[in-house]
Amino acid sequence: MAFKFKLGEIIVPSRETPASVNVPSGPSEVIAIQLNGYIRVQVVGTHKKILVRAEDYEICEDETLVAMG
């Protein structure tokens, strides 16, 4: 089984994610891989942890945001 992300990666919502999907707008760190395409993320700089669909996210390419994580 292949997963889209690895633990510890910094991710952000993809540009194709509709505004109606309630996901944090800033960078998040992958803290757990779940079944059926879900991941548990922690919003960078907070203790907030949420379960989201992996398809709504992409790897963060911004070097300054990656350094924050």
Number of C-alpha atoms within 10 A of each C-alpha: 2 4 12 13 17 13 13 14 15 27 26 21 21 15 10 10 13 11 9 6 10 9 17 15 11 13 23 29 23 20 17 15 18 13 7 8 12 17 24 18 25 20 20 18 12 8 8 11 15 14 15 18 13 22 14 17 22 16 16 19 11 12 8 9 16 17 8 10 15
